[in-house]
Amino acid sequence: MGKLKLQIEIEADFHLIGIGCHYKDYRFVWQVNNSLGINFVKKEDFCPHNREALFSNFEFEVDFEKAHIFSNKSQQGYLVKKKRQVDFWLLVKHSFDDEILSSWMKKINEFPDVLAVYDEKDEKTKEIFI
């Protein structure tokens, strides 16, 4: 009898926005809070599965919906190694209004030291955040 493989497809029910900029994490989040009129607060550092690295984690909660900003870089390396050009990840649940997300992306892209803002579509990259 041959081996059976269990294949599980995990569907990522969130938007993942990659942001490249020259800010430190606290400065970037401060700029986001002031420009968007919201309040991301520092939470316990994010530790991905099977890794010892810790990454900055900021959370914004409204009406039981959450959004997070994660740093892509730490002393121990990169959260998403294939995306070294990304400095921050903005994770937003699909339940957030698409117009709000689009508005956030546009305003963040207008920050002086932000180089790029894009919507990450790669499912392999998103699996890190599940």
N, C-alpha and C positions, 0 to 999 in steps of 0.2 A: 504494500500500500504506500502510495506516494505521500509527500508532505502537503499539507493544506496551508495556504497562506491567508491570513485575515487582513483584508484591506479596508481601512477606515478612511473615509473622506471627511475631513473636518471643514465645515464651511465657516469662514470668517464673517461674522455678522457685524462688521465695523469698517469704517474708512481709516486708512493709515496714510497720513500726510508726512512726507519727508521734507525737512527744512535744512537748508545749508546757510550758515551765517557765521559771523565772527564773534558773537556774544558768548559770554559765560552763561551757564544755565540760569542763575538767579537774575542776571541782567535781562536775558531773553524773556523769562517769565514775567518780570516786572513790566517790560515793554508790552507784552501781550495783554496783561491785565489793564494797563492804562489805556491802550489803544482800543481794545474791544469792550471795555467797561465790564469786565468779568473778574472773577477772583480765583485763580489757580493757587492752591496752597501746597506747601511741601509735605510730602507723605514719606513713609518708610521707603528706602531705596528698593528698586526693582531688581530681583535676582532671577534670571531665566532658568529654566529647567536644566539640571545637570551641569551647572556652571557655578563657579565661585565668585564671579565678578558681580559688582553692584553698580547700578546706574541710577542717576537722579530720577525722581518720580514726583510729578506735581499733578494734583487732581482738582477738577472743577465739577461740582455737583449742582444740578438744578432739577427739581421735580423728579427725583429718583433716577435721573439720567446722569451718566458720568462721562467726562472726557479726561484724558491724561496727556501729559507731555513727558516724554522720556528722553534722557540724554543718550546719544548713540556712543559716546566715548567715556571711558573711565580709566583709572590707573591700570586696570587689568586687561584692557583692550577695547574691542568694539562689540556693541550689542548685535549689530548686523554686520558681519565682517565683509560681506560682498558690497556693502554700501558705505564705504569709508568717507565718501563725500558728504554724507548726511550728518548733520550735527545734532538734530533733534527729530523725534517722532511725535506727531500729534495723533493720538488714537481717539476717534470719535465714533460712538455707537450709531448704527443706521437709523435709530429712532430720532436722532437730531434732524431737524429740517435741513434739506439740501441747500436751501437758500442761505441759511445761517452759515453752513460750512463754506459755501462759496464766498460769502462775505468775509469770513475769517481769513480764508486763504488770500483773498485780494488785499486785505488790510495788512496781513503779515508780510506779504511780498513787497509792500511799500515801505517797510522799515529800512532805514539807511544802510545797515550792514547785512541785510538779508540778501543772499545771492540767488537762491532758488527755492521755490515751493512747488511740490508736485504731489499728486494723488498716486500712491503706490498700489499697483494692481497685482503684483507677483504674490501668489498664494503661499509659496515657500517662505517668503519674507514675513508674511502675516502670521504664519504658524508659530513664530517665535513669541508672539504676544498672546497666544491662546493659553 
